[in-house]
Amino acid sequence: MQEHNKISLSLASKAPVAIIGCCIGFIILALVSPFNASNVVLAIGVGVLSASLLLAYWHGRGGSFFILGLAAPMLSILFSELPDFWSLVWVINGFFCGFAVLLWLFKVKNR
């Protein structure tokens, strides 16, 4: 069980770098493609959901949380409007941004 907690804290320690990377990604995407707010909000929400489920798994709540946490990103793909490749890139970047933000909040809470 302690190793699972170490995994979550190890990933949480890398979250600020991931947030900066996502922000840079959003800036680049804003320069080359149109912005779809509903896709980004959905992707960030699903990223938070996925991180929450994986944190539950890493803290011993059961293997079903692992399966649901890995399946959650498919929700953002299924329910997003994806008329072109750039929309998919916005969704992927939003997912990782939401995931990193929740891990960063977890790190701040568990100092």
N, C-alpha and C positions, 0 to 999 in steps of 0.2 A: 504494500500500500504506500509506503514512503516513496518508492520510486515513481509512482504515478503522480504524487504531489510534486516531486522534483521536476517532472516533465512540465507540469503546468506553470510552475514558477520560472523554469528556464525559458519557456516560450514567452511568458509575461515580461521577462527582462528584456526581450528583443522587440517588444511591441512599440516603443517610441520610434525606433528606426523604421519599422514597418509603416507607422503612421506618416512619417516624413516622406517615405517612398510613395505612399498612396497619394499624398498631397501633390507631389511632383507629377505623378501620373495624371491626376485630375487637371493640373495646369496644362500639361501637354495635350491631353484630350480636348480640353476647352479650345485650344488653338487650332485643332485640325478637324473637329467634328461637332455636330450639333448636340446640345444638352437635352436629355430627356429626364426631367426631375422624378417622374414616377418610377422609372427604372432604377435610378440611383437610390431612392428612398427604400424601395423594395429590397434591393441588393444589400444595403447597409443593415436593414432589419433582419434579413436572412443570415447575414454574417454574425450578427449579435446572437441570433437563435442558435446557430451552429456552435459558436464558442461556448454558449451557456450549456448546451447539451454535452459537449466534449469535456468541459470543466466538471460537470456532474459525473461523467464516467471516470475521469482522472481522480476524483475524490471518493470513489468507491460506491457509487449509486447503482451500478449494474451495467451489463453489457449492452442492453437495449439502447441506452443513451449514446453509446458509441455508434451503433448502426444509424440511429436517427440523426446524430451529429454529422455523419458522413453523407447522409442522404439529403440533408437540408439544402445544400447548394443547388440541387436540382430544382427546388421550388423557384428560385430566382430565375432560372432559365425557362421554366415552364410558364411562368406568369408574366414575363416581361415581353414588351413589344420589341422585336428584334428585326427591323427592316434591313439592317446592313451590319457589316462586321464591326463597325465602330460602336454600335449600340451594345454588342456583346462585350467589347472591351470595357465600356463604362460599367456594365453589370459586374464583370469579374473584378475590376478595381474597387467598386463599391462594396462587394462582398468582403474582400480582404481588408478594406478600411474598417468596416463594422466589426470584423473579427479582431483586428488589432486594437481598436478602441476598447472593446470589452476586456481584452486581456490586460490592457494598460490600467483600466479601472480596477481590475482584480489585483494587480500589482500594488496600486496605490492603497487599496483597502487592506492588504495583507502585509504592510510594512512592519 
